[in-house]
Amino acid sequence: MSLSISAQSLSDRQKHLATIAALEAQGNLTRLEPAICDALNAGVTINEIKEAFSQLYAYTGFPRSLNALGVLNKILENNKGKWSEGTVWTRPSVWDNAKKSLQQGTEIQTKLSGRPFNYEFCPQNDYYLKSHLFGDIFAGDQLTPADREIVTVAALSALKGVAPQLAAHKAGAVNMGNTQQQVDELCKFLSENGLSQCDAASDACAGDWPKGNPNNAYAQYFTGNSHLAPIQPKNLNKGEKTIQGYSNVTFEPGCRNNWHIHHGAHQILICVSGEGIYQEWGKEAIHLHAGDIIDIPEGVKHWHGATKNSWFQHLASHVHVNDPESNEWLEPVTDEQYNTANK
């Protein structure tokens, strides 16, 4: 596996760094442990991973940074000498010179932002950003400035409520040496692997329910991208046909399914996140939000999906009425029908 950084596309090494950064931000230690092993096996060094997790405390907080370092430490204790330490860590000289750290941090922040940045509203935070984040932390020698922004964008993508910072660092990632193609590929990679709260194109955030995997099996019946996460009730009897297990369907902004009809069952939609649309043939569209429940009668032609500017998630299940039970997929919802429904 090549570990060189392409001038045009995201490298495997960057993908490994992004994966562990996003999982650190999510606090998903179960997935983080094998992801760290994969990164080490692919040639990412121990000290590079330490540097990434240390940097992320400034973005995700000490608890998640320390938890991630704890997972790394446990892995290394059980596999002594298996992987490369990499470049020997050295204490940055600016740590002993506050004036130099502030000067160096100001220069890095200016380059990342594309212009001088002064947060006069809160001088304390302005100093912390310049002197500590971009001065002390960025002075480490294990990751390049381009690497650091890959790590930061991945972590911020995995968090909710940080859209302004994510947008700033996506631009900053290019200013610090990545190509725009690499940044675009990074966002797509994170989204496709369930590592992002945001759509790669719009930064619109998904909800708290599991996003699952790309809904490839039914992609032919959807306009736009959707994701599927099966959710099986623990107390459901296997031989019981009255109600099926649930699936959480996540629609990316603008995504909707085709017109369709359920035969032998009526469908229940429980809306859990975002803003969606439901429409029956010949009736006005209904806009949906978390907490709304739709009971779709058997034999009724309908469609549902996300609005143009929001992700949408709903739990879907079917209540058996009679045999045979099937879904009849029909024509796509036209752009005109969809645009009207969005109004």
Secondary structure by P-SEA (a helix, b strand, c coil): cccccccccccaaaaaaaaaaaaaaacaaaaaaaaaaaaaaacccaaaaaaaaaaacccccaaaaaaaaaaaaaaaaacccccccccccccccccccaaaaaaaaaaaaaaaacccccccccaaaaaaaaccccccccccccccaaaaaaaaaaaaaacccaaaaaaaaaaaaaaacccaaaaaaaaaaaaaacccccccccccccccccccccccccccccccbbbbbbbbccccccccccccbbbbbbbcccccccccccccbbbbbbbcccccccccccbbbbbbcccbbbbbccccccbbbbcccbbbbbbbbbbbccccbbbbbcccccaaaaaaaac
